[in-house]
Amino acid sequence: MKSKFNLKVLNRLILLNVLPKQTNFLALKLIKDLEDKISFNENEQKELELKILENGLPAWNGEKDKGKEFEIGEKTQDIIIDALKKLDKDNKLTKDHFSTYEMFVKE
């Protein structure tokens, strides 16, 4: 079953960075579909004033970040949850992960 999530820029960036790079073919297909869906198109980049700073970190206009609704399927949610839980288990979560973790991991 698909669920709707209102993802802000930081949530989208976190997801794009925590998704596994290596797994089985079926999971990779779901990951690729999600990455294509939540990546930022040219219009969004312009609207959000999204850019990469000299230090390599992303920056955007937070006042323009109202979030965007995405439907995410159950198996894809499981992949996200597993990736976030692995970060938690390995003590690699940061404060940037907090809202994304709370959004997906229901404990």
C-alpha positions as CSV (number, residue, x, y, z in Angstrom):
1,M,0.0,0.0,0.0
2,K,1.3,3.4,-0.9
3,S,1.5,6.2,1.7
4,K,1.8,9.9,1.1
5,F,4.7,11.9,2.6
6,N,5.2,15.6,2.5
7,L,9.0,15.8,2.0
8,K,11.0,19.0,2.5
9,V,14.3,19.6,0.7
10,L,16.3,18.2,3.7
11,N,14.2,15.1,3.8
12,R,14.7,14.5,0.1
13,L,18.4,15.1,0.3
14,I,18.7,12.7,3.3
15,L,16.8,10.0,1.4
16,L,18.9,10.5,-1.7
17,N,22.0,9.9,0.4
18,V,20.9,7.1,2.7
19,L,19.4,4.7,0.2
20,P,21.6,1.7,-0.4
21,K,24.0,1.7,-3.4
22,Q,24.3,-2.1,-3.5
23,T,21.5,-4.6,-3.1
24,N,19.4,-7.0,-5.2
25,F,18.0,-6.1,-8.6
26,L,14.4,-5.6,-7.5
27,A,15.4,-3.3,-4.6
28,L,17.7,-1.3,-7.0
29,K,14.7,-0.8,-9.3
30,L,12.6,0.6,-6.5
31,I,15.5,2.8,-5.3
32,K,16.0,4.1,-8.8
33,D,12.3,4.9,-9.2
34,L,12.3,6.7,-5.8
35,E,15.5,8.7,-6.7
36,D,14.0,9.8,-10.0
37,K,10.8,10.8,-8.2
38,I,12.4,12.8,-5.4
39,S,15.3,14.4,-7.3
40,F,15.0,18.1,-8.0
41,N,14.1,19.2,-11.5
42,E,15.3,22.4,-13.0
43,N,12.2,24.4,-12.1
44,E,12.4,23.2,-8.4
45,Q,16.0,24.1,-8.3
46,K,15.2,27.6,-9.5
47,E,12.1,28.0,-7.3
48,L,13.9,26.8,-4.1
49,E,17.1,28.7,-5.0
50,L,18.9,25.3,-4.5
51,K,22.6,25.4,-5.1
52,I,25.8,23.7,-4.1
53,L,28.2,25.9,-2.0
54,E,32.0,26.0,-2.5
55,N,32.3,23.6,0.5
56,G,30.2,21.1,-1.4
57,L,27.1,21.4,0.8
58,P,23.7,22.2,-0.5
59,A,21.9,25.4,0.3
60,W,18.3,26.6,-0.5
61,N,15.8,29.2,0.5
62,G,14.0,27.7,3.5
63,E,11.2,30.2,3.3
64,K,10.3,28.8,-0.1
65,D,10.5,25.1,1.1
66,K,6.9,24.2,1.7
67,G,7.5,20.5,1.0
68,K,6.2,18.4,-1.8
69,E,3.9,15.4,-1.5
70,F,5.1,12.0,-2.7
71,E,3.5,8.6,-2.8
72,I,5.9,5.9,-1.7
73,G,5.1,2.2,-1.9
74,E,5.3,-0.2,1.0
75,K,8.4,-2.1,-0.2
76,T,10.2,1.2,-0.9
77,Q,9.3,2.4,2.6
78,D,10.8,-0.8,3.9
79,I,14.1,-0.1,2.1
80,I,14.1,3.5,3.6
81,I,13.3,2.2,7.1
82,D,16.1,-0.5,6.9
83,A,18.6,2.1,5.7
84,L,17.7,4.5,8.5
85,K,17.7,1.8,11.2
86,K,21.1,0.7,10.0
87,L,22.4,4.2,10.5
88,D,20.9,4.2,13.9
89,K,22.4,0.8,14.8
90,D,25.8,2.0,13.6
91,N,25.5,5.2,15.6
92,K,25.7,7.3,12.4
93,L,22.5,9.3,12.7
94,T,22.9,13.0,12.8
95,K,20.5,15.8,13.7
96,D,19.9,16.2,10.0
97,H,18.4,12.7,9.9
98,F,16.0,13.4,12.8
99,S,12.8,14.5,11.0
100,T,13.3,11.9,8.2
101,Y,13.8,9.1,10.7
102,E,10.7,10.1,12.7
103,M,8.7,10.3,9.4
104,F,9.5,6.8,8.4
105,V,10.5,4.7,11.4
106,K,7.4,4.2,13.6
107,E,8.6,2.7,16.9
